Amino acid sequence: MRDISPSCDPGRPRNMKTTLLKSEDYTRSPWKNGGGIFTDIADAHRAGSPTKDWDSLLWRFASTPIVAPGPFSYMPGIDRLQMVVGGRGLVLKAPGREFDEREPFTTVRFTGELEIVTELEAGPVEVVNLMARRGAAEIELLALREPGDRPLSAGTHLVYAVSGNCSIRLNSEEFAVPHGSTLKVELTEPSRLALVSGLGVLGSIQLVG
């Protein structure tokens, strides 16, 4: 099993770069509406932007607790994916519809323009968010819960060890991801990923703009 270093391994195929993002290095930032705090795991901003803020954001992968019912931030031009990874019973209420996250590890997709208010039917929850600027990136978010092989497209992929340690295999190479840490995988060509053990959340980003 590979001992992952924070830099590109010269012995690794040129089409793949892996970086271990350690939980102690994550940053914190307020929600756009000030109602809570994100744990920022990874993000990307427009090249040349003088400041890294919501206006320059291309994509962001983050976790956050939701401890009380309340409104979501208004984020025009942002597409959002969300998944409960701790607790259960979360429902997102929007005009004329709802997004059901009562069961953990269920992905919901919505736009940042929607007026959403949360309902907590069974107490506080922890969620993972993957957001992207519409037209700049395409995103996917799914749970890795059972061993199995899946294709990965060229792009950036984030494997977050959400509950204990997890191990994955990229092509024929195995990686251990400690609890709370994230393996960032940057691919210039398609590859394959398999969960070997544990539980993970996979966020995938393809820049298109």
PLY file of the C-alpha trace (Angstrom):
ply
format ascii 1.0
element vertex 209
property float x
property float y
property float z
element edge 208
property int vertex1
property int vertex2
end_header
0.00 0.00 0.00
1.40 3.38 -1.00
2.67 5.91 1.51
1.21 9.04 -0.06
3.30 12.19 0.03
1.87 15.67 -0.53
3.72 16.02 -3.83
3.65 14.19 -7.12
5.44 10.83 -6.96
7.99 10.67 -9.81
7.47 6.91 -9.98
3.75 7.28 -10.64
2.28 7.35 -14.17
2.47 10.79 -15.73
-1.28 10.94 -16.25
-1.97 10.81 -12.49
-1.01 13.05 -9.58
-2.12 12.26 -6.01
-2.03 14.54 -2.98
-3.07 13.66 0.56
-5.04 16.52 2.12
-4.78 16.12 5.89
-7.67 17.11 8.13
-5.46 19.33 10.29
-4.65 21.44 7.22
-8.26 22.14 6.23
-9.36 25.76 6.51
-12.59 27.25 7.89
-14.82 29.86 6.28
-18.29 31.26 6.98
-21.34 30.34 4.97
-22.19 33.03 2.45
-25.17 34.06 4.61
-23.11 33.91 7.81
-25.31 31.21 9.34
-22.62 28.59 9.86
-19.05 27.51 9.16
-17.64 25.41 6.32
-14.66 23.12 6.71
-13.01 23.76 3.36
-11.33 20.60 2.07
-10.42 21.65 -1.48
-11.38 24.34 -3.97
-10.37 26.12 -7.16
-10.74 29.73 -8.28
-10.44 31.62 -11.55
-6.83 32.10 -12.60
-5.60 35.60 -12.00
-8.31 36.54 -9.52
-6.90 39.09 -7.04
-8.84 37.50 -4.18
-10.29 34.06 -3.57
-13.95 34.67 -2.80
-17.41 33.58 -3.91
-17.15 35.64 -7.10
-13.93 33.91 -8.21
-14.98 30.40 -7.15
-14.89 27.62 -9.76
-15.62 24.74 -7.37
-15.51 23.88 -3.67
-15.58 20.61 -1.71
-16.44 21.17 1.95
-18.16 19.71 4.99
-20.35 21.52 7.49
-22.60 20.80 10.46
-26.25 21.84 10.29
-27.35 22.20 13.90
-30.60 24.16 13.56
-33.27 24.73 10.90
-32.65 27.76 8.74
-32.21 29.20 5.26
-29.49 28.25 2.81
-27.28 30.90 1.25
-28.37 32.50 -2.03
-25.71 31.48 -4.59
-26.67 32.60 -8.10
-24.83 30.75 -10.85
-23.71 27.92 -8.56
-24.78 24.27 -8.89
-24.74 22.28 -5.66
-24.55 18.64 -4.60
-25.04 17.64 -0.97
-24.93 14.45 1.09
-25.53 13.74 4.78
-22.54 11.89 6.26
-23.41 12.12 9.96
-26.86 11.88 11.54
-30.10 11.54 9.60
-33.44 13.21 9.01
-32.45 16.23 6.88
-35.03 17.64 4.47
-34.47 20.66 2.23
-37.67 22.62 1.62
-37.98 24.76 -1.51
-41.06 26.42 -3.05
-43.21 23.62 -4.44
-40.72 20.82 -3.80
-38.42 19.17 -1.28
-35.08 17.38 -1.39
-35.04 14.25 0.77
-31.80 13.60 2.65
-33.42 11.71 5.52
-31.17 8.73 4.88
-27.41 9.33 5.02
-25.25 9.03 1.91
-28.07 10.13 -0.39
-26.98 12.76 -2.92
-29.27 15.65 -3.81
-28.66 18.21 -6.55
-30.04 21.75 -6.59
-29.19 25.23 -7.81
-27.87 28.05 -5.68
-30.76 30.29 -6.74
-33.37 28.15 -4.96
-34.84 29.50 -1.74
-34.17 26.55 0.57
-34.93 26.14 4.26
-33.71 23.10 6.20
-35.80 20.80 8.38
-34.07 18.59 10.94
-36.33 15.69 11.86
-33.80 13.87 14.08
-31.35 16.49 15.33
-28.13 17.97 13.94
-26.41 16.48 10.90
-23.05 16.71 9.16
-23.10 17.19 5.39
-20.61 17.23 2.53
-21.10 19.85 -0.18
-19.68 19.96 -3.68
-20.39 23.24 -5.48
-19.39 24.48 -8.93
-19.91 27.54 -11.06
-22.46 26.70 -13.73
-20.84 26.44 -17.15
-17.33 26.21 -15.68
-17.38 22.70 -14.21
-19.42 19.50 -14.11
-19.62 17.74 -10.75
-20.67 14.41 -9.25
-20.89 13.26 -5.62
-21.38 9.68 -4.47
-20.73 7.39 -1.52
-18.14 4.61 -1.70
-19.70 2.01 0.59
-19.14 -1.35 -1.08
-16.03 -2.75 -2.75
-16.29 -2.43 -6.48
-14.65 -0.99 -9.55
-15.81 2.20 -11.27
-14.47 4.37 -14.10
-12.99 7.80 -13.45
-12.90 10.44 -16.15
-10.05 12.86 -16.65
-10.36 15.64 -14.09
-10.06 16.12 -10.34
-11.39 13.50 -7.92
-11.54 13.74 -4.12
-11.84 10.67 -1.88
-12.87 11.77 1.62
-12.49 9.20 4.43
-15.62 10.22 6.27
-15.91 7.45 8.88
-12.68 5.71 9.87
-9.84 4.87 7.52
-10.50 3.78 3.96
-8.41 2.18 1.24
-8.86 2.54 -2.49
-7.18 1.19 -5.59
-6.40 3.35 -8.61
-5.69 1.08 -11.55
-3.43 -1.46 -9.77
-2.07 0.88 -7.09
-3.51 0.87 -3.55
-3.78 3.94 -1.32
-4.70 4.31 2.37
-6.66 7.42 3.34
-6.70 8.14 7.11
-9.95 9.07 8.83
-10.93 12.65 8.07
-8.31 13.08 5.36
-8.89 13.34 1.62
-6.98 11.90 -1.32
-6.94 14.37 -4.22
-6.45 12.62 -7.56
-5.73 14.66 -10.69
-6.06 12.71 -13.94
-5.23 13.76 -17.48
-6.61 10.47 -18.85
-9.46 8.17 -17.74
-8.66 5.66 -15.01
-10.45 3.23 -12.68
-11.09 3.36 -8.94
-12.10 0.59 -6.55
-12.96 0.78 -2.85
-10.88 -1.81 -1.02
-12.07 -1.20 2.55
-13.81 1.35 4.72
-16.22 4.11 3.74
-15.54 7.11 1.56
-17.20 9.95 -0.29
-16.12 10.61 -3.87
-16.40 14.08 -5.37
-15.55 14.45 -9.06
-14.95 17.69 -10.97
-14.41 18.26 -14.68
-13.62 21.79 -15.80
-15.50 22.63 -18.99
-15.23 26.41 -19.34
0 1
1 2
2 3
3 4
4 5
5 6
6 7
7 8
8 9
9 10
10 11
11 12
12 13
13 14
14 15
15 16
16 17
17 18
18 19
19 20
20 21
21 22
22 23
23 24
24 25
25 26
26 27
27 28
28 29
29 30
30 31
31 32
32 33
33 34
34 35
35 36
36 37
37 38
38 39
39 40
40 41
41 42
42 43
43 44
44 45
45 46
46 47
47 48
48 49
49 50
50 51
51 52
52 53
53 54
54 55
55 56
56 57
57 58
58 59
59 60
60 61
61 62
62 63
63 64
64 65
65 66
66 67
67 68
68 69
69 70
70 71
71 72
72 73
73 74
74 75
75 76
76 77
77 78
78 79
79 80
80 81
81 82
82 83
83 84
84 85
85 86
86 87
87 88
88 89
89 90
90 91
91 92
92 93
93 94
94 95
95 96
96 97
97 98
98 99
99 100
100 101
101 102
102 103
103 104
104 105
105 106
106 107
107 108
108 109
109 110
110 111
111 112
112 113
113 114
114 115
115 116
116 117
117 118
118 119
119 120
120 121
121 122
122 123
123 124
124 125
125 126
126 127
127 128
128 129
129 130
130 131
131 132
132 133
133 134
134 135
135 136
136 137
137 138
138 139
139 140
140 141
141 142
142 143
143 144
144 145
145 146
146 147
147 148
148 149
149 150
150 151
151 152
152 153
153 154
154 155
155 156
156 157
157 158
158 159
159 160
160 161
161 162
162 163
163 164
164 165
165 166
166 167
167 168
168 169
169 170
170 171
171 172
172 173
173 174
174 175
175 176
176 177
177 178
178 179
179 180
180 181
181 182
182 183
183 184
184 185
185 186
186 187
187 188
188 189
189 190
190 191
191 192
192 193
193 194
194 195
195 196
196 197
197 198
198 199
199 200
200 201
201 202
202 203
203 204
204 205
205 206
206 207
207 208
